[in-house]
Amino acid sequence: LQLAPSLYLHDATMEDCKIKTTCDELDQFLSSLSQSNIPSPDVLHASPTTSDIHHHGDVHHAIVSSTNTEAYRCKCSFQIVADVNDNLACVVRENGTICHLPDGIFPPANFRIREAMKCLINLLNKRSDHTFIRLRENLTSVTFDTSWDEKECLLTLHYGPPGISQSCCEEWKQEAQIVCDMCQFVRVTGRSKGIKLFVSESKYTSPVADANDPILEEGIIQDTLWLILQKSSIDESSIHRVESVSMVEPKQSSDAMNVKIQYQKPATAFQHPNAGVMLTSLHWILNTLTKVAQQHITTTIPNAASTKLRLLEMYNGAGAHTIPLAKSMLLSEIIAVELDERLVNACRNNCRLNNCLKGEASDQDQTLVEVFKGDAAELAAKTLRCIHKKNRLSTDTSPNEMSNDGTNDYNEFDILLVDPPRQGLDKTVCEMAIKGTFTQLIYISCGRRALIRDLKLLCTDFDIEDLAVIDLFPGTDAVETLIHLKRKMTL
């Protein structure tokens, strides 16, 4: 068994090379465009997640900036192996090789996960008091999930064949309850074929009142963000500048407004695993939309100055971007489309929590969000058919209503926001962006090669206004790229 240094040890030269390579690839592509005044990529750094001191048992620490290239992951999975003395340890694999962790520490894991790993392994290897026979039996791997602010941690224990015995479920729960309370997990879940068990920390109060709500089966991670807004000086408009995005409650100020945003996310579904990068990207998106909204107000006729822009968001997840965009007061309405039903339900619930769900919000004059389950490519194909049909009929009397599958009149949207998986956009989504009447497009990419492929299509009708790159996962080749595109002016 050996350590794989490339996975765990930070190499500043490698990180600089990764960012430089990404910028060079973008510059090479940009130089091939006929666009004038081409911007150069900005290099962003992950935001500190919080300045708070967190306490877990007898251990306390200050969360540091993820620009330190360590302690940034809020979700980690490890294989469990036993040595000749039957002591368990968390390990990872690189190229099929089992790699032990030095001192049991996985550097990319945030501090809460590091504490949880140490506590769990120490308990499972105890030979007195509680021996945790049922928890250890057939245990093959573990997953740790924390909230972005690291205040909550969930543990999932995975079991190989023959799994958890039906006759031992109660014993498993009793042992799991001890681990849950001693390590201060919000929840401990056990999974094996045909069986799923869970216990919650004794003092924990579920955020879901309905005991039959299916989200309880998945486990819930709760988080809180704060937007600090300042009123713009442009005329008497209601445009606010987003001064910062924080996980720490800001002090009250006479010239700023603090907006609290709450999330409840299913633990088994996707959430951004790097809180610092998520904060930085969100702030960049909000700043970009502020500029777009200000330009809209200054360039439209006076009677239209109060008309805010409408946004279509694809791949919206549980609403990490959706809710802050709604609460920023920059838009009139948001339509969000997501394929994963768990995330669709979570996004609707988060809109409900933050009083911005269309049809249910108490203040109908604010930015409202409507969330639909659907595949981005299928929605794009339906929208394209609507466009073709309208062109054939040569009429402006297209329907002005949202159908039950999320398809809307394409003329209703001003901005398209996409945050696709690594493989990028389906070709039909690019075609919809080009043939629709979106004037602005914001593309959040975690796949460098797919991004260049998609930009080759999009840049036939859009110019690149701004772009930035940020180190998504230090120690890997992953980079997040943020692109703002604006439709080309027609003569």
ChimeraX attribute file (.defattr): number of C-alpha atoms within 10 A of each C-alpha:
attribute: neighborCount
match mode: 1-to-1
recipient: residues
	/A:1	8
	/A:2	12
	/A:3	17
	/A:4	17
	/A:5	11
	/A:6	12
	/A:7	17
	/A:8	18
	/A:9	15
	/A:10	18
	/A:11	14
	/A:12	12
	/A:13	8
	/A:14	15
	/A:15	18
	/A:16	11
	/A:17	13
	/A:18	19
	/A:19	19
	/A:20	14
	/A:21	12
	/A:22	21
	/A:23	20
	/A:24	14
	/A:25	14
	/A:26	20
	/A:27	15
	/A:28	11
	/A:29	14
	/A:30	20
	/A:31	11
	/A:32	9
	/A:33	14
	/A:34	11
	/A:35	15
	/A:36	10
	/A:37	9
	/A:38	15
	/A:39	14
	/A:40	15
	/A:41	18
	/A:42	14
	/A:43	14
	/A:44	18
	/A:45	17
	/A:46	22
	/A:47	20
	/A:48	20
	/A:49	25
	/A:50	20
	/A:51	13
	/A:52	13
	/A:53	10
	/A:54	17
	/A:55	12
	/A:56	15
	/A:57	10
	/A:58	5
	/A:59	9
	/A:60	13
	/A:61	12
	/A:62	12
	/A:63	20
	/A:64	20
	/A:65	18
	/A:66	24
	/A:67	17
	/A:68	12
	/A:69	20
	/A:70	21
	/A:71	21
	/A:72	29
	/A:73	24
	/A:74	24
	/A:75	23
	/A:76	17
	/A:77	17
	/A:78	17
	/A:79	17
	/A:80	19
	/A:81	17
	/A:82	12
	/A:83	8
	/A:84	6
	/A:85	7
	/A:86	9
	/A:87	14
	/A:88	18
	/A:89	22
	/A:90	23
	/A:91	21
	/A:92	20
	/A:93	15
	/A:94	12
	/A:95	7
	/A:96	7
	/A:97	12
	/A:98	16
	/A:99	19
	/A:100	19
	/A:101	17
	/A:102	12
	/A:103	7
	/A:104	14
	/A:105	18
	/A:106	25
	/A:107	20
	/A:108	25
	/A:109	22
	/A:110	25
	/A:111	24
	/A:112	26
	/A:113	27
	/A:114	18
	/A:115	17
	/A:116	19
	/A:117	23
	/A:118	16
	/A:119	15
	/A:120	18
	/A:121	16
	/A:122	13
	/A:123	18
	/A:124	18
	/A:125	18
	/A:126	12
	/A:127	10
	/A:128	8
	/A:129	7
	/A:130	13
	/A:131	14
	/A:132	21
	/A:133	12
	/A:134	19
	/A:135	21
	/A:136	16
	/A:137	15
	/A:138	17
	/A:139	22
	/A:140	18
	/A:141	19
	/A:142	19
	/A:143	17
	/A:144	23
	/A:145	25
	/A:146	25
	/A:147	24
	/A:148	29
	/A:149	23
	/A:150	20
	/A:151	16
	/A:152	19
	/A:153	24
	/A:154	25
	/A:155	27
	/A:156	21
	/A:157	23
	/A:158	22
	/A:159	21
	/A:160	14
	/A:161	11
	/A:162	10
	/A:163	18
	/A:164	25
	/A:165	13
	/A:166	10
	/A:167	8
	/A:168	10
	/A:169	16
	/A:170	12
	/A:171	14
	/A:172	23
	/A:173	21
	/A:174	15
	/A:175	18
	/A:176	25
	/A:177	20
	/A:178	17
	/A:179	24
	/A:180	25
	/A:181	18
	/A:182	15
	/A:183	21
	/A:184	22
	/A:185	25
	/A:186	24
	/A:187	24
	/A:188	24
	/A:189	22
	/A:190	23
	/A:191	17
	/A:192	18
	/A:193	12
	/A:194	8
	/A:195	13
	/A:196	15
	/A:197	18
	/A:198	21
	/A:199	21
	/A:200	21
	/A:201	21
	/A:202	14
	/A:203	9
	/A:204	12
	/A:205	10
	/A:206	14
	/A:207	11
	/A:208	13
	/A:209	9
	/A:210	10
	/A:211	10
	/A:212	9
	/A:213	10
	/A:214	11
	/A:215	19
	/A:216	17
	/A:217	16
	/A:218	17
	/A:219	23
	/A:220	24
	/A:221	23
	/A:222	19
	/A:223	18
	/A:224	16
	/A:225	19
	/A:226	19
	/A:227	23
	/A:228	22
	/A:229	21
	/A:230	18
	/A:231	16
	/A:232	15
	/A:233	11
	/A:234	12
	/A:235	9
	/A:236	9
	/A:237	14
	/A:238	17
	/A:239	24
	/A:240	22
	/A:241	22
	/A:242	22
	/A:243	15
	/A:244	19
	/A:245	23
	/A:246	22
	/A:247	22
	/A:248	14
	/A:249	15
	/A:250	16
	/A:251	9
	/A:252	10
	/A:253	10
	/A:254	6
	/A:255	8
	/A:256	17
	/A:257	19
	/A:258	17
	/A:259	16
	/A:260	17
	/A:261	20
	/A:262	17
	/A:263	23
	/A:264	22
	/A:265	28
	/A:266	21
	/A:267	23
	/A:268	16
	/A:269	15
	/A:270	14
	/A:271	22
	/A:272	15
	/A:273	20
	/A:274	22
	/A:275	25
	/A:276	27
	/A:277	25
	/A:278	21
	/A:279	23
	/A:280	20
	/A:281	24
	/A:282	19
	/A:283	21
	/A:284	20
	/A:285	20
	/A:286	21
	/A:287	17
	/A:288	16
	/A:289	23
	/A:290	21
	/A:291	13
	/A:292	17
	/A:293	19
	/A:294	20
	/A:295	11
	/A:296	17
	/A:297	21
	/A:298	13
	/A:299	10
	/A:300	12
	/A:301	10
	/A:302	10
	/A:303	7
	/A:304	11
	/A:305	14
	/A:306	16
	/A:307	14
	/A:308	20
	/A:309	19
	/A:310	19
	/A:311	25
	/A:312	23
	/A:313	23
	/A:314	23
	/A:315	21
	/A:316	24
	/A:317	28
	/A:318	28
	/A:319	26
	/A:320	21
	/A:321	20
	/A:322	23
	/A:323	27
	/A:324	22
	/A:325	21
	/A:326	23
	/A:327	21
	/A:328	21
	/A:329	19
	/A:330	25
	/A:331	23
	/A:332	17
	/A:333	22
	/A:334	25
	/A:335	23
	/A:336	25
	/A:337	26
	/A:338	24
	/A:339	16
	/A:340	18
	/A:341	14
	/A:342	20
	/A:343	23
	/A:344	23
	/A:345	20
	/A:346	23
	/A:347	30
	/A:348	22
	/A:349	18
	/A:350	23
	/A:351	28
	/A:352	17
	/A:353	16
	/A:354	18
	/A:355	22
	/A:356	26
	/A:357	25
	/A:358	21
	/A:359	12
	/A:360	12
	/A:361	18
	/A:362	11
	/A:363	13
	/A:364	13
	/A:365	9
	/A:366	19
	/A:367	24
	/A:368	24
	/A:369	27
	/A:370	19
	/A:371	23
	/A:372	22
	/A:373	18
	/A:374	20
	/A:375	17
	/A:376	21
	/A:377	17
	/A:378	15
	/A:379	20
	/A:380	22
	/A:381	18
	/A:382	18
	/A:383	24
	/A:384	20
	/A:385	13
	/A:386	19
	/A:387	18
	/A:388	13
	/A:389	13
	/A:390	14
	/A:391	11
	/A:392	9
	/A:393	10
	/A:394	9
	/A:395	9
	/A:396	9
	/A:397	8
	/A:398	15
	/A:399	11
	/A:400	11
	/A:401	11
	/A:402	12
	/A:403	11
	/A:404	9
	/A:405	14
	/A:406	20
	/A:407	20
	/A:408	21
	/A:409	16
	/A:410	22
	/A:411	13
	/A:412	16
	/A:413	20
	/A:414	18
	/A:415	24
	/A:416	20
	/A:417	21
	/A:418	21
	/A:419	19
	/A:420	20
	/A:421	13
	/A:422	15
	/A:423	13
	/A:424	21
	/A:425	20
	/A:426	15
	/A:427	15
	/A:428	18
	/A:429	22
	/A:430	18
	/A:431	16
	/A:432	21
	/A:433	24
	/A:434	19
	/A:435	15
	/A:436	20
	/A:437	16
	/A:438	22
	/A:439	18
	/A:440	23
	/A:441	25
	/A:442	23
	/A:443	22
	/A:444	23
	/A:445	24
	/A:446	22
	/A:447	17
	/A:448	19
	/A:449	15
	/A:450	16
	/A:451	21
	/A:452	17
	/A:453	14
	/A:454	17
	/A:455	19
	/A:456	14
	/A:457	15
	/A:458	21
	/A:459	19
	/A:460	14
	/A:461	15
	/A:462	22
	/A:463	23
	/A:464	24
	/A:465	18
	/A:466	17
	/A:467	21
	/A:468	19
	/A:469	24
	/A:470	22
	/A:471	24
	/A:472	22
	/A:473	20
	/A:474	26
	/A:475	22
	/A:476	15
	/A:477	15
	/A:478	18
	/A:479	19
	/A:480	22
	/A:481	26
	/A:482	22
	/A:483	21
	/A:484	20
	/A:485	22
	/A:486	19
	/A:487	20
	/A:488	15
	/A:489	9
	/A:490	5
	/A:491	3
